[in-house]
Amino acid sequence: MNKYLIGFAFALALILLINKITNIKKNKNNKLSKFKKKLLSKESNIEKIFSRDDEKTFSDPDININIGLYDNEDITNRKSNIHRARLSKFKKSKLNGETIFIDLDQKIYKYINGKKKFI
């Protein structure tokens, strides 16, 4: 009887070990499939396009950033952050069709009829 009990415990341990090894392989495949789905999904492609567009907008202060009344909060925050970053980097930025400048004292102004008007 003792031999049967030892054999049963050994078989149970062997089954649990095999089960654990197959679960590890499934988890690796699961992570790989999640990565493939994310790589091929439409949302990730759209995010890549927006990030490229943001990089292009950030690198040129003469590109107009249009903040509309009906833009949602996330888009408005992203556009205003790009505007602030361009002001600090290039000392000018075009926002809603108006070029806005920043001077050495960190005062923000724009030109109206050839005169500086501080905002």
C-alpha positions in Angstrom: 0.0 0.0 0.0 2.9 2.3 0.8 4.3 1.8 -2.7 0.9 2.7 -4.2 0.8 5.9 -2.2 4.3 6.9 -3.2 3.5 6.1 -6.9 0.3 8.1 -6.7 2.2 11.1 -5.2 4.9 10.9 -7.8 2.3 10.7 -10.6 0.5 13.7 -9.2 3.7 15.7 -8.9 4.5 14.8 -12.5 1.1 15.9 -13.8 1.4 19.2 -11.9 4.9 19.8 -13.3 3.7 19.2 -16.9 0.7 21.4 -16.3 2.9 24.2 -15.0 5.3 24.0 -18.0 2.4 24.1 -20.5 0.9 27.2 -18.7 4.2 29.0 -19.0 4.3 28.3 -22.7 0.7 29.5 -23.1 1.5 32.7 -21.2 4.4 33.5 -23.5 2.2 32.9 -26.5 -0.5 35.0 -24.9 1.9 37.9 -24.5 3.0 37.5 -28.1 -0.5 37.5 -29.5 -1.4 40.6 -27.4 1.6 42.3 -28.9 0.7 41.3 -32.4 -2.9 42.5 -32.0 -1.7 45.8 -30.7 0.8 46.2 -33.5 -1.8 45.5 -36.2 -4.8 47.3 -34.6 -6.3 50.4 -36.2 -6.1 52.4 -32.9 -2.3 52.0 -32.7 -1.9 53.0 -36.3 -4.1 56.1 -35.6 -2.0 56.9 -32.5 1.2 56.7 -34.6 -0.2 59.1 -37.2 -1.2 61.6 -34.5 2.3 61.3 -32.9 4.0 62.0 -36.2 1.7 64.9 -36.8 2.4 66.3 -33.4 6.2 65.9 -34.0 5.8 67.8 -37.3 3.8 70.5 -35.7 6.2 70.8 -32.8 9.3 71.2 -35.0 7.9 74.2 -37.0 6.6 77.2 -35.2 5.0 78.6 -38.3 2.5 75.8 -38.6 -0.9 77.0 -37.3 -2.4 75.3 -34.3 -6.1 75.7 -34.4 -7.9 75.2 -31.1 -11.6 75.1 -31.7 -14.5 75.6 -29.3 -15.7 72.1 -29.7 -12.4 70.2 -29.3 -12.4 67.8 -26.4 -10.2 68.4 -23.4 -7.4 65.9 -24.3 -7.0 67.4 -27.8 -7.0 71.0 -26.3 -4.4 70.0 -23.7 -2.2 68.4 -26.3 -2.4 71.4 -28.7 -1.7 73.9 -25.9 1.3 71.9 -24.7 2.7 71.9 -28.2 2.1 75.7 -28.3 3.9 76.2 -25.0 6.8 74.0 -26.0 7.2 75.9 -29.3 7.2 79.2 -27.4 9.9 78.0 -25.1 12.1 76.5 -27.9 11.6 78.9 -30.8 10.4 82.0 -28.9 7.4 82.2 -31.3 4.4 80.0 -32.1 1.3 80.4 -34.4 -2.0 79.8 -32.6 -5.4 80.2 -34.2 -3.9 82.2 -37.0 -2.0 84.7 -34.8 1.8 84.5 -34.3 2.6 84.9 -30.6 6.1 85.7 -29.3 7.9 85.5 -26.0 10.7 87.9 -25.0 13.8 87.4 -22.8 11.8 88.5 -19.7 9.3 85.7 -20.4 6.6 88.2 -21.4 4.2 87.0 -24.1 3.2 89.4 -26.8 1.9 89.7 -30.4 2.1 92.3 -33.1 -1.0 94.2 -33.9 -0.7 96.8 -36.7 3.1 96.8 -36.3 3.0 97.5 -32.5 3.8 95.0 -29.7 0.8 94.2 -27.6 1.6 92.3 -24.4 -0.9 89.6 -23.5 
